Protein backbone atom coordinates (compact mmCIF):
# COMPACT_ATOMS: atom_id res chain seq x y z
CA UNK A 1 0.00 0.00 0.00
CA UNK A 2 1.23 3.50 -0.83
CA UNK A 3 1.95 5.56 2.26
CA UNK A 4 0.50 8.93 3.39
CA UNK A 5 -0.48 12.24 1.82
CA UNK A 6 1.91 14.10 -0.48
CA UNK A 7 2.84 17.67 -1.26
CA UNK A 8 4.15 17.45 -4.82
CA UNK A 9 2.77 16.21 -8.13
CA UNK A 10 4.89 14.61 -10.84
CA UNK A 11 4.35 13.14 -14.28
CA UNK A 12 6.57 11.09 -16.55
CA UNK A 13 5.01 10.37 -19.92
CA UNK A 14 5.50 9.45 -23.53
CA UNK A 15 2.94 10.02 -26.25
CA UNK A 16 2.54 10.81 -29.94
CA UNK A 17 3.72 14.33 -29.09
CA UNK A 18 7.30 13.19 -28.55
CA UNK A 19 7.47 9.60 -29.86
CA UNK A 20 6.61 7.94 -33.14
CA UNK A 21 4.81 4.60 -33.25
CA UNK A 22 8.01 2.53 -33.14
CA UNK A 23 9.24 4.42 -30.05
CA UNK A 24 5.89 4.14 -28.30
CA UNK A 25 5.97 0.38 -28.87
CA UNK A 26 9.28 0.14 -26.98
CA UNK A 27 8.10 2.29 -24.07
CA UNK A 28 4.54 0.95 -23.67
CA UNK A 29 3.93 -1.33 -20.68
CA UNK A 30 2.72 -4.87 -21.47
CA UNK A 31 -0.55 -5.57 -19.61
CA UNK A 32 0.93 -8.58 -17.83
CA UNK A 33 3.69 -6.34 -16.44
CA UNK A 34 1.43 -3.73 -14.83
CA UNK A 35 1.32 -5.50 -11.44
CA UNK A 36 5.12 -5.67 -11.21
CA UNK A 37 5.46 -2.09 -12.41
CA UNK A 38 3.13 -0.83 -9.68
CA UNK A 39 5.05 -2.80 -7.05
CA UNK A 40 8.29 -1.18 -8.16
CA UNK A 41 6.75 2.29 -8.12
CA UNK A 42 5.54 1.79 -4.55
CA UNK A 43 9.11 1.02 -3.55
CA UNK A 44 10.53 4.33 -4.80
CA UNK A 45 11.65 6.39 -1.76
CA UNK A 46 9.38 9.38 -1.15
CA UNK A 47 6.69 8.45 -3.69
CA UNK A 48 3.42 8.11 -1.77
CA UNK A 49 0.80 7.81 -4.54
CA UNK A 50 0.93 6.68 -8.16
CA UNK A 51 -1.26 5.97 -11.17
CA UNK A 52 -0.42 4.42 -14.53
CA UNK A 53 -2.19 5.49 -17.72
CA UNK A 54 -1.18 3.05 -20.45
CA UNK A 55 -3.06 3.31 -23.78
CA UNK A 56 -2.25 2.75 -27.44
CA UNK A 57 -1.02 6.35 -27.75
CA UNK A 58 0.49 7.14 -24.37
CA UNK A 59 2.28 5.71 -21.36
CA UNK A 60 2.11 8.05 -18.38
CA UNK A 61 3.03 7.73 -14.71
CA UNK A 62 1.40 10.18 -12.28
CA UNK A 63 2.80 10.48 -8.80
CA UNK A 64 2.38 12.42 -5.55
CA UNK A 65 5.33 12.69 -3.23
CA UNK A 66 7.22 14.45 -0.51
CA UNK A 67 8.83 17.78 -1.36
CA UNK A 68 12.29 16.21 -1.53
CA UNK A 69 11.32 13.46 -4.01
CA UNK A 70 13.53 13.42 -7.12
CA UNK A 71 11.18 12.99 -10.13
CA UNK A 72 14.10 11.72 -12.23
CA UNK A 73 13.63 8.48 -10.26
CA UNK A 74 10.54 7.82 -12.40
CA UNK A 75 12.64 8.12 -15.54
CA UNK A 76 15.35 5.82 -14.20
CA UNK A 77 12.80 3.27 -13.02
CA UNK A 78 10.92 3.10 -16.34
CA UNK A 79 14.16 2.94 -18.29
CA UNK A 80 15.38 0.04 -16.19
CA UNK A 81 12.03 -1.76 -16.14
CA UNK A 82 11.58 -1.65 -19.94
CA UNK A 83 15.32 -2.13 -20.57
CA UNK A 84 15.44 1.05 -22.63
CA UNK A 85 18.54 3.19 -23.09
CA UNK A 86 18.09 6.19 -20.74
CA UNK A 87 18.94 8.67 -23.50
CA UNK A 88 16.39 7.09 -25.84
CA UNK A 89 13.70 7.43 -23.19
CA UNK A 90 14.74 11.00 -22.43
CA UNK A 91 14.36 11.95 -26.12
CA UNK A 92 10.91 10.37 -26.29
CA UNK A 93 9.37 11.42 -22.98
CA UNK A 94 8.42 14.43 -20.88
CA UNK A 95 8.79 15.07 -17.16
CA UNK A 96 6.51 17.58 -15.43
CA UNK A 97 5.72 18.70 -11.90
CA UNK A 98 3.20 20.79 -9.98
CA UNK A 99 0.69 22.87 -11.89
CA UNK A 100 1.93 21.54 -15.24
CA UNK A 101 0.79 18.04 -14.26
CA UNK A 102 -2.74 19.34 -13.65
CA UNK A 103 -2.81 21.29 -16.92
CA UNK A 104 -1.60 18.24 -18.82
CA UNK A 105 -4.18 15.90 -17.28
CA UNK A 106 -7.00 18.36 -18.01
CA UNK A 107 -5.94 18.52 -21.67
CA UNK A 108 -5.71 14.73 -21.83
CA UNK A 109 -9.18 14.10 -20.39
CA UNK A 110 -10.70 16.80 -22.61
CA UNK A 111 -9.24 15.14 -25.71
CA UNK A 112 -7.13 18.09 -26.89
CA UNK A 113 -3.85 16.30 -26.21
CA UNK A 114 -5.04 13.26 -28.15
CA UNK A 115 -3.65 12.09 -31.46
CA UNK A 116 -7.17 12.58 -32.84
CA UNK A 117 -7.97 15.98 -31.36
CA UNK A 118 -11.31 15.95 -29.57
CA UNK A 119 -11.70 12.15 -29.52
CA UNK A 120 -13.99 10.76 -26.86
CA UNK A 121 -12.45 7.39 -25.94
CA UNK A 122 -9.64 8.82 -23.82
CA UNK A 123 -11.92 9.95 -20.99
CA UNK A 124 -13.15 6.40 -20.46
CA UNK A 125 -9.58 5.11 -20.55
CA UNK A 126 -8.48 7.60 -17.90
CA UNK A 127 -11.45 6.70 -15.68
CA UNK A 128 -10.58 3.02 -15.89
CA UNK A 129 -6.92 3.71 -15.11
CA UNK A 130 -8.06 5.68 -12.06
CA UNK A 131 -10.39 2.89 -10.94
CA UNK A 132 -7.51 0.44 -11.28
CA UNK A 133 -5.23 2.62 -9.14
CA UNK A 134 -7.97 2.95 -6.50
CA UNK A 135 -8.44 -0.83 -6.37
CA UNK A 136 -4.71 -1.17 -5.76
CA UNK A 137 -4.86 1.58 -3.09
CA UNK A 138 -2.12 3.32 -5.06
CA UNK A 139 -4.10 6.54 -5.52
CA UNK A 140 -4.46 8.64 -2.37
CA UNK A 141 -5.85 12.00 -1.36
CA UNK A 142 -3.87 14.12 -3.81
CA UNK A 143 -4.32 11.99 -6.93
CA UNK A 144 -7.96 11.32 -6.06
CA UNK A 145 -8.62 15.05 -6.07
CA UNK A 146 -6.56 15.61 -9.21
CA UNK A 147 -8.38 12.99 -11.26
CA UNK A 148 -11.84 13.90 -9.99
CA UNK A 149 -11.17 17.48 -11.07
CA UNK A 150 -9.83 16.13 -14.36
CA UNK A 151 -13.13 14.38 -15.08
CA UNK A 152 -15.02 17.58 -14.23
CA UNK A 153 -12.77 19.61 -16.52
CA UNK A 154 -13.40 17.18 -19.38
CA UNK A 155 -17.15 17.45 -18.91
CA UNK A 156 -16.92 21.24 -18.89
CA UNK A 157 -14.80 21.31 -22.06
CA UNK A 158 -17.10 19.00 -24.00
CA UNK A 159 -20.20 20.92 -22.87
CA UNK A 160 -18.96 24.49 -23.24
CA UNK A 161 -16.60 24.36 -26.24
CA UNK A 162 -16.74 22.90 -29.73
CA UNK A 163 -13.75 20.65 -29.13
CA UNK A 164 -15.77 17.47 -29.71
CA UNK A 165 -17.74 18.82 -32.65
CA UNK A 166 -18.70 15.93 -34.89
CA UNK A 167 -18.11 13.43 -32.04
CA UNK A 168 -14.54 12.61 -32.99
CA UNK A 169 -13.77 8.99 -32.17
CA UNK A 170 -11.86 6.18 -33.75
CA UNK A 171 -14.97 4.24 -34.72
CA UNK A 172 -16.39 7.12 -36.76
CA UNK A 173 -13.06 7.69 -38.52
CA UNK A 174 -12.77 4.00 -39.43
CA UNK A 175 -16.30 4.02 -40.83
CA UNK A 176 -15.43 7.01 -43.00
CA UNK A 177 -12.33 5.24 -44.31
CA UNK A 178 -14.36 2.09 -45.03
CA UNK A 179 -16.90 4.20 -46.90
CA UNK A 180 -14.14 5.66 -49.09
CA UNK A 181 -12.92 2.17 -49.96
CA UNK A 182 -16.17 0.20 -50.27
CA UNK A 183 -18.82 2.84 -50.85
CA UNK A 184 -21.34 1.48 -48.33
CA UNK A 185 -20.40 0.66 -44.76
CA UNK A 186 -23.59 -1.37 -44.25
CA UNK A 187 -22.36 -3.97 -46.75
CA UNK A 188 -18.95 -4.39 -45.09
CA UNK A 189 -18.16 -7.56 -43.18
CA UNK A 190 -16.22 -6.55 -40.07
CA UNK A 191 -13.85 -8.67 -37.98
CA UNK A 192 -12.64 -7.23 -34.68
CA UNK A 193 -9.69 -8.88 -32.94
CA UNK A 194 -9.78 -7.74 -29.31
CA UNK A 195 -12.41 -6.53 -26.85
CA UNK A 196 -11.28 -3.20 -25.40
CA UNK A 197 -12.46 0.42 -25.76
CA UNK A 198 -11.26 0.75 -29.36
CA UNK A 199 -12.97 -2.47 -30.42
CA UNK A 200 -16.24 -1.43 -28.84
CA UNK A 201 -16.12 2.03 -30.42
CA UNK A 202 -15.57 0.55 -33.87
CA UNK A 203 -18.37 -2.00 -33.53
CA UNK A 204 -20.78 0.64 -32.26
CA UNK A 205 -20.00 2.92 -35.22
CA UNK A 206 -20.32 0.18 -37.85
CA UNK A 207 -23.54 -1.07 -36.25
CA UNK A 208 -25.07 2.43 -36.25
CA UNK A 209 -24.41 2.65 -39.99
CA UNK A 210 -26.28 -0.54 -40.75
CA UNK A 211 -23.51 -3.14 -40.67
CA UNK A 212 -24.94 -6.54 -39.64
CA UNK A 213 -22.01 -8.87 -40.35
CA UNK A 214 -19.88 -8.14 -37.27
CA UNK A 215 -17.60 -10.79 -35.80
CA UNK A 216 -15.37 -10.63 -32.70
CA UNK A 217 -12.45 -12.84 -31.76
CA UNK A 218 -9.56 -12.80 -29.28
CA UNK A 219 -7.59 -14.87 -26.83
CA UNK A 220 -8.76 -15.06 -23.22
CA UNK A 221 -5.44 -13.60 -22.07
CA UNK A 222 -5.82 -10.74 -24.54
CA UNK A 223 -9.00 -9.75 -22.75
CA UNK A 224 -8.56 -6.12 -21.70
CA UNK A 225 -8.15 -6.13 -17.88
CA UNK A 226 -9.56 -2.62 -17.57
CA UNK A 227 -12.62 -3.19 -19.78
CA UNK A 228 -13.30 -6.51 -17.99
CA UNK A 229 -15.05 -7.89 -21.07
CA UNK A 230 -14.30 -11.00 -23.12
CA UNK A 231 -14.61 -11.12 -26.92
CA UNK A 232 -17.75 -13.30 -26.90
CA UNK A 233 -19.42 -10.93 -24.45
CA UNK A 234 -18.69 -7.98 -26.72
CA UNK A 235 -20.13 -9.85 -29.71
CA UNK A 236 -23.27 -10.66 -27.76
CA UNK A 237 -23.73 -7.05 -26.67
CA UNK A 238 -24.00 -5.89 -30.31
CA UNK A 239 -25.74 -8.92 -31.74
CA UNK A 240 -22.62 -10.06 -33.56
CA UNK A 241 -20.83 -13.37 -33.94
CA UNK A 242 -17.99 -14.82 -31.86
CA UNK A 243 -15.17 -16.58 -33.72
CA UNK A 244 -12.70 -18.97 -32.11
CA UNK A 245 -9.26 -17.41 -31.99
CA UNK A 246 -7.74 -20.67 -33.19
CA UNK A 247 -9.75 -20.40 -36.41
CA UNK A 248 -9.69 -16.71 -37.20
CA UNK A 249 -6.62 -16.71 -39.48
CA UNK A 250 -8.24 -19.31 -41.73
CA UNK A 251 -11.29 -17.05 -42.05
CA UNK A 252 -9.67 -13.72 -42.92
CA UNK A 253 -10.85 -13.86 -46.54
CA UNK A 254 -14.48 -13.71 -45.44
CA UNK A 255 -14.07 -10.15 -44.14
CA UNK A 256 -13.76 -6.75 -45.81
CA UNK A 257 -12.59 -4.81 -42.76
CA UNK A 258 -10.31 -6.24 -40.05
CA UNK A 259 -9.52 -4.27 -36.90
CA UNK A 260 -6.88 -5.50 -34.46
CA UNK A 261 -6.77 -3.98 -30.99
CA UNK A 262 -5.26 -6.45 -28.56
CA UNK A 263 -2.70 -6.19 -25.80
CA UNK A 264 -0.76 -9.24 -26.97
CA UNK A 265 2.36 -7.16 -27.60
CA UNK A 266 3.17 -8.97 -30.86
CA UNK A 267 2.07 -9.47 -34.46
CA UNK A 268 -0.96 -11.74 -34.71
CA UNK A 269 -1.36 -11.45 -38.49
CA UNK A 270 1.80 -11.83 -40.57
CA UNK A 271 2.59 -11.22 -44.22
CA UNK A 272 1.87 -14.79 -45.31
CA UNK A 273 -1.54 -14.71 -43.58
CA UNK A 274 -2.50 -11.71 -45.73
CA UNK A 275 -1.10 -13.21 -48.91
CA UNK A 276 -3.12 -16.37 -48.33
CA UNK A 277 -6.20 -14.29 -47.58
CA UNK A 278 -5.88 -12.30 -50.81
CA UNK A 279 -5.37 -15.46 -52.89
CA UNK A 280 -8.90 -16.38 -51.82
CA UNK A 281 -10.35 -12.93 -52.63
CA UNK A 282 -8.09 -11.57 -55.40
CA UNK A 283 -10.51 -9.02 -56.82
CA UNK A 284 -11.83 -7.66 -53.52
CA UNK A 285 -10.07 -4.98 -51.45
CA UNK A 286 -9.14 -5.63 -47.82
CA UNK A 287 -9.10 -2.84 -45.25
CA UNK A 288 -6.83 -3.48 -42.24
CA UNK A 289 -6.68 -1.24 -39.18
CA UNK A 290 -3.96 -1.94 -36.63
CA UNK A 291 -4.99 0.01 -33.53
CA UNK A 292 -2.61 -1.82 -31.21
CA UNK A 293 0.66 -0.64 -29.67
CA UNK A 294 2.77 -2.72 -30.07
CA UNK A 295 1.29 -3.49 -33.49
CA UNK A 296 -0.67 -6.67 -34.24
CA UNK A 297 -0.27 -6.72 -38.05
CA UNK A 298 2.97 -7.11 -40.01
CA UNK A 299 3.52 -3.72 -41.66
CA UNK A 300 4.69 -5.47 -44.86
CA UNK A 301 1.06 -6.42 -45.47
CA UNK A 302 0.59 -2.95 -47.01
CA UNK A 303 2.69 -4.05 -49.99
CA UNK A 304 0.16 -6.72 -51.01
CA UNK A 305 -2.08 -5.66 -53.91
CA UNK A 306 -5.55 -4.44 -52.96
CA UNK A 307 -4.68 -4.29 -49.25
CA UNK A 308 -5.10 -1.02 -47.36
CA UNK A 309 -3.29 -1.05 -44.01
CA UNK A 310 -3.61 1.82 -41.53
CA UNK A 311 -2.00 2.17 -38.12
CA UNK A 312 -2.85 4.68 -35.37
CA UNK A 313 -0.63 7.40 -36.82
CA UNK A 314 -2.28 7.06 -40.25
CA UNK A 315 -5.80 7.19 -38.79
CA UNK A 316 -4.98 10.24 -36.68
CA UNK A 317 -3.70 12.17 -39.69
CA UNK A 318 -7.01 11.56 -41.43
CA UNK A 319 -9.06 12.39 -38.35
CA UNK A 320 -7.29 15.74 -38.04
CA UNK A 321 -7.83 16.77 -41.66
CA UNK A 322 -10.30 19.44 -40.55
CA UNK A 323 -8.30 20.50 -37.51
CA UNK A 324 -7.46 23.95 -38.90
CA UNK A 325 -11.12 24.91 -38.82
CA UNK A 326 -11.27 23.92 -35.13
CA UNK A 327 -8.02 25.51 -33.91
CA UNK A 328 -9.85 28.49 -32.42
CA UNK A 329 -11.84 26.09 -30.22
CA UNK A 330 -8.67 24.19 -29.30
CA UNK A 331 -6.92 27.41 -28.26
CA UNK A 332 -9.98 28.58 -26.28
CA UNK A 333 -10.20 25.21 -24.54
CA UNK A 334 -6.48 25.19 -23.64
CA UNK A 335 -6.69 28.68 -22.18
CA UNK A 336 -9.74 27.89 -20.06
CA UNK A 337 -8.30 24.59 -18.83
CA UNK A 338 -5.03 26.32 -17.98
CA UNK A 339 -6.90 28.75 -15.74
CA UNK A 340 -8.75 25.88 -14.04
CA UNK A 341 -5.45 24.05 -13.52
CA UNK A 342 -3.84 27.10 -11.90
CA UNK A 343 -6.78 27.57 -9.51
CA UNK A 344 -6.70 23.90 -8.52
CA UNK A 345 -2.95 23.93 -7.90
CA UNK A 346 -3.29 27.00 -5.67
CA UNK A 347 -6.11 25.31 -3.74
CA UNK A 348 -4.19 22.04 -3.39
CA UNK A 349 -1.03 23.68 -2.10
CA UNK A 350 -2.98 25.87 0.33
CA UNK A 351 -5.11 22.97 1.59
CA UNK A 352 -2.11 20.72 2.07
CA UNK A 353 -0.35 23.25 4.27
CA UNK A 354 -3.38 23.26 6.62
CA UNK A 355 -4.27 19.55 6.77
CA UNK A 356 -2.70 16.68 8.76
CA UNK A 357 -0.50 14.34 6.76
CA UNK A 358 -2.24 11.01 7.21
CA UNK A 359 -5.12 9.97 4.99
CA UNK A 360 -7.45 7.03 4.59
CA UNK A 361 -7.21 5.57 1.11
CA UNK A 362 -10.00 3.08 1.61
CA UNK A 363 -12.57 5.79 0.87
CA UNK A 364 -11.28 6.87 -2.54
CA UNK A 365 -14.11 8.46 -4.53
CA UNK A 366 -15.43 6.82 -7.67
CA UNK A 367 -14.95 8.66 -10.96
CA UNK A 368 -17.91 10.79 -11.94
CA UNK A 369 -19.84 9.95 -15.10
N, C-alpha and C positions, 0 to 999 in steps of 0.2 A: 504493500500500500504506500502511495506517495505520502509524504509527511505533511507539515502544516502550511498555513497561509504564506503567500509570497508577496514581494514588493516590486518585482520587475517582470516585464513581459519580454519574451524573445521568440524569434521565428527564424528557422532555417528552411529554405525551400528551393525547389527547382521546378520550372514550368516551361511552357512554350515560349515565354518571354526571353529566356536565357539559354534554352537548350533545344536542339533539334530532336527529331524523333529517335534517332540512334542513341543520343546522349541520355534522353529520358528513359530509354529501355535499360540502360546500365545502372541508373540511379534508382529507379522504381523498386519498391519493396515487394517481394513475392508474398502472396497472401499467407502462405504457410510459415513465413518468417516473422509475421507481425507480433506474435506472442513473445518470441525471443527478443525482438527489437524493443518492445515495451519494457521487458525486464531489465535490459541494459540501460535504458533511459532512466529508470527508477534508481539505478545505482550511481548515477552521476552526482558527485558531491554538490550540494546546494540547489539542485533542481527539485522542486517540491510538487509540481503539477506538470502534466504533459498530455498532448493529444496529437495523434497522427492522422493526417489527411492524405490518402494515397489513392489517386484516381488515374485514369488513362492519360491525363494531361499534366498532372502535378503530383509531386511528393513534398509534403510540408510537415514540419515538426513545430508545434506550438508549445511553449514552456513558460512556467511562472517560477520565479526563483528568489533567492536572497539577493540583496544588493551586490554582494561581492561575487556572484556567479559569473564565470567567464563563458560567454555564449559561444566562443570558438570551440568549446568542448563538444557542442552539438555537431559541428563540422567534422571534428576529428573522429567522433564516434560513428557517424554515418559513413565516412570514408573507410574506416576500419571494418565496419560491419559488412559493407557491400564490396570490400576489397577493390576500392577505386583509388587511383592515384590522387592524393590530396590536391594537387594543382589542377587536375581535370575537374574535380568537384568544385573547386573555387571558381573556375571559369564558367561553370554551368549552374551556379546557385546564387542565392542572395541571403544575406543575414541582416535581420532587422530587430530593433528593440523599441520598447516603450510605445509612444503614440503611433509610430509607423506600423507596428503590428496590428493595431486596431484599424487603422485606415486600410491596410491591405486586406484584412479579413472582411471588412464591409464591402470592398470592391469585389472580392471573390464571391460572397454570398449574393450580391446583386447581379452578378453575371457580367460585369464590365471588365473583369480581368480574365475572362474566359477566352479560349481560342476562337470560339464562335460568340462574338460579343452579344450579350443579352440572352444567352441560352438559359433554359430553365432547369435543366437536370442538376446543375451544380448545387443548388440549395438543398435538394434531397440528399445528395452525397455528403454534404457538410453535416446535415442533421444526423445522418447515420454514423458518421465518424464520431460525432459528439456523444451519441448514445453509447457507442462502443467504449469510449473513454470513461463514461460514467459507470458502465457495468464493471469496468476494471478498477474503479475507484482511483483512476489516474487524474481525472479532472476534479479540481477543488474549487474553492470559493472564487478565485480570480478568473480562472478559465470559464467557470460556469457563467459568471456575469458577462464576460467578453462574448461568449458564443450566443447567449440569450439576446444580447444587444445586437449581435450580428444578424440574427434571424429577424429582429424587428427592423433593422436598417434595410434588409433585403425587401421586406414587405412594403416599407415606405417607398423605396425606389421603384418597385414595379407598379405601385399604385399611383404615384405622383409624378412619374416621368415617363417618357416614351421609349425607355431603354429596351423593353421587351416587345416593342411594336411588331406585330406579325407573329408573335409567339415563336421566337427563335428556339428551335431544339433540333437535335440530331435527327430524330425521326422525320420531321418535316423536310429537312434538307435532303435526306436520302430518298424520300418520295419524289421530290422535285427532280433529282438526278435520274431516278428510274423512269420518270415521265419523259425526260429528254431522250432516253435510250429506247424505250419501248412504246411510247405514245400514251398508253393507258395503264395506270398503276393497278386498276382493278383486275386486269388480266394477268398480272405478274404472279408467279409462284415463288413464294418467299421461304427461305430456310434460314433460321436463326440458330447459331451455335453459341450457347451461353444463356444465362437467365438473370442478368443484373439489370441495372437502371437503363443502360443503353439498349439492351435487347427489348425491354418492355416499351420504351419510347418508340422504337422502330415498329414494333408490332401494332401498337396503338395507332400510329400514323397510317400504316398500310391498311389496317382494318377500317379506319374512318373514311378511307377513300375507296372502299368497296372490295378490297382484296379478301378472298375467301380461302385461298389455298396457302395457309400459313402453317409451317412446321417448325418445331423446336427440338433441338437435341443438345446434349452435353453430358460430360462425365459427372458423377456424383461429387467427386472432389473438386470439380470446377465450379460447383454451386457457390454463388457469391455469398460469403459469410455475413455481409452486412445486409443484403436484401432478404436473406433467410428464405429463399424460394428455390425449388428444384425445377429443372426444365419441364417436366411433365405437368407440374402445377401451373407454370406460366402458360403452357399450351391450353390447358383446361380453362384458365381464366378468360382467354380470348376465343374459345371455341375452335382452337386449332388442333393440330395433330402432333403427337410425340413420336420421335424417331429414335430408335436405339443408337447409341453412340458408336457401337461396334459396326453398324451398317451404314452410317451416313456417308462415308466416302464412296461407297458403291452406288449411291443414289444421287450424287451431285448433278448428273445430267438432267434430272427431272425438274430442276429449279432454274429460274431466270435471275433471281437475286439471292445472293448468299451473304449474310452478315455474320462475322465472327466477333465475339466480345467475351472472351473467357479470360480467366486469371491463370491459365496453365503455364504461362511464361515461356512458351515455345511454339514453333510452327506446327499447326495441326493439319494444314493442307499444303502439300508440297507441289513442286512443278509437275511431276509426273501425274499426280492426282488430277490436275487441271488439264493436262494433255489428254489423259484418258477420258475425262469428262467431255471435252470438245470433240473427240473422235465420235462420240455418240450423239452429238448435236452440232454438227459442223456448220450448218447454215444459220444457227440461232445465236444471238449475242448472249454473253454471260456477264452479269454485273456483280463484282465482288467488293465488299466493304470490310476492311480490316480495322475495327475500332478498338483493338486490343493493344496494350503496351505492357510487355513486349508483344510484338506482332504475332498473329496466328497463321498468316498466309505468306508463303514464299514470295518475295517481291518479284522474282523472275517470272511469275505467272502473267505479269502485264505484257510480256513479250509474245504471248500466244495470241494468234489471230482471233479477233472477235471477242476478246476478253478485256473488260474494263475494270481495272483494279484501283481502288481509292483507299488511302490510309487517312488517319485523323488530320494530318496536315493538309492534305488535298481537300477534304471535306470542309475544313475551316476556311480555306481560301475562297471557296464557292459561297459559303454561308455569309461571308463578309463582303460580297460583291457590292452590296448597297450601303456599306458602312459610311461612306462619305456623306450620304444624305442624313445620317443619324448622329454625326459627330457633335453637333450642337447639344443633343440630348446627353451624349456620353460626357461631354465637358461639364454640363450642368449637374449631372448626377455625381461626378467625381468631386466637384466643389462642395455640394451639399453633404456628401458622405464624409468629406474631410472635416467639415465643421462639426458634424456629429461625433467623429472620432476624437477630435480635440476636446470637446466637452466631456466625453466619457473618460478620457485619460485624466483630465483635471479632477473629476469626481472620484475616480479610483484611487488616485494618489492621495487625495485629501481624506477619503474614507479610511484608507489603510493606516494613515498616521494616527487615527483616533480609535481604531478597533483593536481588541486583543488578538494575539497571533493565532491561537488555536482555532480550528474549524471542525465541523462535522461534515464529512463527505458522504455520509449515508443518505443525506437528504438533498442530493443534487437535483435541480429542477429538470423537468422534461422539456425538450425543445418545443417551442410553440409552433402551431400549424401555419 
